[in-house]
Amino acid sequence: MNLNMTLPQRPLTIKRDVLSLPFVYYFSPPIILALLVAMFCMEGPGILRDLQIKQAPLELKDGDIQGSCRTKKAIFTSCEAKLTYAYDGVKHVAETDFMFVDLHSGDYEASIVISKTDPKLATLSLGLSMLWNRIISFLAFGFLLAAGLVLLLLTLFRILRSRGYIRQPGMLSLVPVAITASSESRGRLTLTYADTVREDKTKRMAFTQLEKGAEPIVIGESKGHPVALAAWHEHASVPVLLDSRLERINLAQEERANLLRTLTDQGLIGEQSENHPQAKSQFFVQSLKVFAAAVLLLLVALFGYWLWYVFAAPSQFTSPATDINNMMPAPLNRWACTHLQERFGDQNAPFGCVADDFKSWK
């Protein structure tokens, strides 16, 4: 069916305020940007310092450590400490703080480690052993925040840009869109929809709030989501969801009546489907499936990395593999430590396989 044939073939305008934006798209970008800056300022200098120390580390037997580590949300551990030590007869005072991801119960053992080339640089041995854990966590959280910020800004730019274009005359074409979420308040439907149905889909998402009592023109279903009719302005970046009364397009009364009649004859307008209230629950189920798949993929990747550590890692102190091994159930941990001891039994045991003396194999 050629949907374009149902529209008048002349430049048309669309009413204002038919493209909406959730309030979160306005206040979230500055918050995410502030979090990014804060994370870089808090974690970046400590990681750079410990990378420099790791090039020429020297563990001190004496020194005073005043500080503690706190675990939040079961896996996020943050440590702060004031270090007082002497080297070559010179007294130094330094502060260190860092964050890493770990499943751990009980206390951490740590000592002071300084740089041989620059004794003023000092950290905790715990910070060095968790360095790759810290770097990966830092990059992962930074990437997620940056990706979220970019997606929010792109959506914000597209919607605001399209708002201006649709009020200017331009050729319109009818396109199908998938309604991915819906809610109703005081007789008005608020809908989230995406260009994911047609062959040359852009997968772009848009938002709208229909007029009181109005409904979308539901013309089918795709992948569990209701499919509705939308108009795409030739200069806009996203389509505009149409209402069943076609009041969103600025048409002459006769043109609107003819268009409604044509759409009815083609079976696109008739008894409205009641599918759209289900879109919210369908979207939740779909999101749950994606989340479960992502978690499963992550677990498979971590398990594969752990097996590589047990059988092929060049060092028993490879991080964050030592942390993963320590989090394994007791039978798997014992099995891994046995194989690691066969490979590195003449050396000190790593975290996760170490005995109470923090050196020998358990």
C-alpha positions in Angstrom: 0.0 0.0 0.0 1.4 3.4 -1.0 0.7 5.7 2.0 2.1 8.8 0.3 -0.8 8.8 -2.2 -3.3 9.7 0.6 -1.7 13.1 1.3 -2.2 16.3 -0.7 0.8 16.7 -3.0 1.7 20.2 -1.9 3.8 21.8 0.9 2.0 21.5 4.3 2.7 22.6 7.8 2.2 20.7 11.1 0.9 22.3 14.3 3.3 23.4 17.0 3.9 21.5 20.2 3.1 18.1 18.7 6.7 16.9 19.5 7.3 16.8 23.2 10.3 16.0 25.3 10.4 14.5 28.8 11.7 16.8 31.4 14.6 14.5 32.0 16.1 15.4 28.6 16.6 19.0 29.8 18.2 18.5 33.2 20.0 15.2 32.7 22.8 16.4 30.4 24.3 19.0 32.8 24.0 16.4 35.7 25.8 13.7 33.6 28.5 16.2 32.5 29.0 17.2 36.1 29.3 13.5 37.1 31.9 13.0 34.3 34.0 15.9 35.4 33.8 14.9 39.1 34.8 11.3 38.2 37.8 12.4 36.2 38.9 14.8 38.9 38.5 12.2 41.7 39.8 9.1 40.1 42.0 10.3 37.2 45.0 11.8 39.2 45.2 8.8 41.5 45.3 6.3 38.6 48.0 8.4 36.9 50.0 8.6 40.1 49.8 4.8 40.7 50.8 4.1 37.1 53.9 6.1 37.7 54.6 4.3 41.0 54.1 0.9 39.4 57.0 1.6 37.0 59.5 1.6 40.0 57.7 0.5 43.2 59.3 0.2 46.6 57.3 -1.3 49.4 58.1 0.2 52.8 58.3 -2.0 55.9 57.6 1.0 58.3 55.1 3.8 58.1 51.8 4.9 59.5 48.5 4.4 57.6 45.5 6.2 58.9 42.4 5.5 56.8 39.7 3.0 55.9 37.9 1.3 53.1 34.1 1.3 52.8 32.0 -1.0 50.6 28.7 0.4 49.1 26.0 -1.5 47.2 27.9 -4.8 48.0 30.6 -4.3 45.3 31.8 -0.7 45.2 34.7 -0.2 47.5 36.3 3.2 48.2 39.4 3.7 50.2 40.9 6.8 51.8 44.2 7.0 53.7 46.8 9.4 55.0 50.3 8.0 54.7 53.2 9.0 56.9 56.6 7.6 56.1 60.3 8.3 56.0 62.7 7.6 53.1 66.4 8.4 53.1 66.0 10.3 56.4 63.3 12.6 54.9 59.8 12.5 56.3 56.9 12.5 53.9 53.1 12.8 54.3 50.8 11.8 51.4 47.1 11.1 50.9 45.6 8.5 48.6 42.0 7.6 47.7 40.7 5.2 45.1 37.6 3.2 44.2 37.3 -0.3 42.7 34.7 -3.1 42.2 35.1 -6.2 44.4 33.0 -8.7 46.2 34.8 -9.0 49.5 34.1 -9.5 53.2 36.3 -8.6 56.0 39.4 -6.3 56.2 41.9 -5.6 53.5 45.7 -5.9 54.2 47.8 -3.0 52.8 51.2 -1.5 53.1 52.8 1.7 51.9 54.4 1.7 48.4 56.4 4.6 47.0 58.1 5.4 43.8 61.9 4.8 43.8 62.4 7.7 41.4 60.1 10.1 43.2 59.7 9.2 46.9 57.0 11.9 47.3 54.6 9.7 45.3 53.0 7.1 47.6 50.0 4.8 47.6 48.8 1.6 49.2 49.7 -1.8 48.0 46.0 -2.5 47.7 45.6 0.3 45.3 48.4 -1.1 43.1 47.0 -4.7 43.2 43.6 -3.3 42.1 45.1 -0.9 39.5 43.7 -2.7 36.5 40.4 -3.1 38.3 40.3 0.6 38.9 41.3 1.5 35.3 38.6 -0.8 33.8 36.0 0.5 36.2 37.0 4.1 35.5 36.8 3.6 31.7 33.6 1.6 31.9 31.7 4.1 34.0 33.2 7.0 31.9 32.1 5.4 28.7 28.5 4.7 30.0 28.1 8.3 31.2 29.6 9.7 28.0 27.4 7.5 25.8 24.3 8.4 27.7 25.2 12.1 27.4 25.7 11.9 23.7 22.4 10.0 23.2 20.5 12.6 25.3 22.0 15.5 23.4 21.4 13.9 20.0 17.7 13.3 20.8 17.3 16.8 22.3 18.9 18.4 19.2 16.7 16.3 16.8 13.5 17.2 18.5 14.2 20.9 18.9 15.4 21.1 15.3 12.3 19.3 14.0 10.0 21.5 16.0 11.1 24.5 14.0 11.0 22.7 10.6 7.5 21.2 10.9 6.0 24.7 11.2 7.4 25.7 7.8 5.7 24.4 4.6 7.2 21.2 3.3 6.2 18.0 1.6 4.9 15.3 4.0 4.9 11.6 3.7 3.1 9.0 5.7 5.3 6.4 7.5 4.6 3.6 10.0 6.1 3.9 13.5 6.2 1.6 16.5 4.7 2.7 19.8 7.2 1.6 22.4 5.6 3.1 25.5 2.4 4.8 26.6 0.8 6.4 29.6 -2.5 8.2 30.2 -3.2 11.1 32.4 -6.4 13.2 32.6 -7.7 11.8 29.3 -4.5 12.5 27.4 -2.1 9.8 26.0 1.6 10.4 26.3 3.4 8.1 23.8 7.0 7.2 22.9 7.4 5.9 19.4 10.3 4.9 17.1 11.0 4.7 13.4 11.7 1.0 13.4 9.1 -0.5 11.0 9.8 0.6 7.5 12.7 -0.7 5.4 14.8 2.4 5.4 14.2 2.9 9.2 16.4 5.3 11.2 15.6 3.8 14.6 15.2 7.3 16.0 12.9 7.8 18.9 10.4 10.7 19.5 7.8 11.6 22.1 4.3 13.2 21.9 1.3 14.0 23.9 -2.0 13.6 22.1 -4.8 16.0 22.5 -7.5 15.2 25.1 -9.7 12.3 23.8 -7.5 11.7 20.7 -5.9 8.4 19.8 -3.2 7.3 17.5 -4.0 5.7 14.1 -3.0 2.1 14.9 -2.6 0.2 11.6 -1.0 -3.1 12.8 1.6 -4.7 15.0 5.3 -5.3 14.7 7.5 -7.3 17.1 5.0 -7.0 19.9 4.5 -3.2 19.5 1.5 -1.4 18.0 2.3 0.2 14.7 0.8 3.7 14.2 0.7 6.2 11.4 3.0 9.3 11.4 3.8 12.1 9.0 7.4 12.9 8.1 8.2 16.5 7.1 10.9 16.5 4.4 13.2 18.7 6.5 12.5 17.2 10.0 14.7 14.6 11.7 11.9 12.6 13.3 8.3 11.9 12.2 5.2 13.3 13.9 2.6 10.8 15.2 -0.8 11.5 13.8 -4.1 11.5 15.7 -7.2 9.8 14.5 -8.9 13.1 13.7 -5.9 14.3 11.6 -6.0 17.7 13.4 -2.2 17.8 13.6 -1.7 18.6 9.9 -2.8 22.1 8.8 -5.4 21.1 6.1 -8.4 22.7 4.6 -11.7 21.2 6.0 -12.5 19.5 2.7 -9.0 18.1 2.4 -9.2 16.7 5.9 -12.6 15.1 5.2 -11.3 13.6 2.0 -8.2 12.3 3.6 -10.2 10.7 6.5 -12.5 9.1 4.0 -9.5 7.8 1.9 -7.8 6.3 5.0 -11.1 4.7 6.1 -11.6 3.2 2.6 -8.1 1.8 2.7 -8.8 0.3 6.1 -6.2 2.5 7.9 -8.9 4.3 10.0 -11.8 2.4 11.5 -12.5 0.9 14.8 -9.4 1.9 16.8 -7.2 -0.9 18.2 -6.9 -1.1 22.0 -3.3 -2.3 21.7 -1.5 0.9 22.6 -2.2 0.8 26.4 -0.2 -2.5 26.4 2.8 -0.8 24.8 4.3 0.1 28.2 4.2 -3.4 29.5 5.5 -4.8 26.2 8.4 -2.3 26.3 9.2 -3.4 29.8 9.3 -7.0 28.8 11.5 -6.3 25.8 13.9 -4.2 28.0 14.0 -7.0 30.5 15.0 -9.5 27.8 17.7 -7.2 26.5 19.1 -6.7 30.0 19.0 -10.4 30.7 20.9 -11.1 27.4 23.5 -8.4 28.3 24.0 -9.9 31.8 24.4 -13.4 30.3 26.9 -12.2 27.7 28.9 -10.5 30.5 28.9 -13.6 32.6 30.1 -15.7 29.7 32.9 -13.2 28.9 34.0 -13.1 32.6 34.0 -16.9 32.8 36.1 -17.2 29.6 38.5 -14.6 31.0 38.8 -16.5 34.3 39.6 -19.8 32.4 42.3 -18.0 30.4 43.7 -16.7 33.7 43.8 -20.2 35.2 45.4 -22.0 32.2 47.3 -19.3 30.2 47.9 -16.0 32.1 51.6 -15.1 32.2 51.4 -14.2 35.9 49.3 -15.4 38.9 49.0 -11.7 39.9 47.0 -10.8 36.7 44.4 -8.2 37.7 41.4 -8.1 37.7 41.5 -11.9 37.1 42.6 -12.4 40.8 39.4 -10.6 41.9 37.2 -12.7 39.7 38.8 -15.9 41.0 38.3 -14.7 44.6 34.6 -14.2 43.8 34.1 -17.7 42.4 32.2 -20.3 44.5 34.5 -22.3 46.8 34.7 -25.5 44.7 35.7 -23.5 41.6 38.1 -21.3 43.5 39.8 -24.3 45.0 40.0 -26.0 41.5 41.5 -22.8 40.0 44.0 -22.3 42.9 45.2 -25.9 42.4 45.9 -25.4 38.8 47.6 -22.0 39.5 49.8 -23.6 42.1 50.9 -26.2 39.6 52.0 -23.4 37.3 53.3 -20.9 39.9 53.9 -23.0 43.0 57.5 -21.7 43.4 56.2 -18.2 43.8 54.0 -16.3 46.2 50.2 -17.0 46.0 47.9 -14.4 44.5 44.9 -12.8 46.0 42.1 -15.4 46.2 44.5 -18.3 46.7 46.7 -16.9 49.5 46.8 -18.4 53.0 46.6 -16.4 56.2 50.2 -15.4 56.0 49.4 -13.5 52.7 52.3 -15.3 50.9 51.9 -19.1 50.8 49.2 -21.0 49.0 46.1 -22.0 50.9 
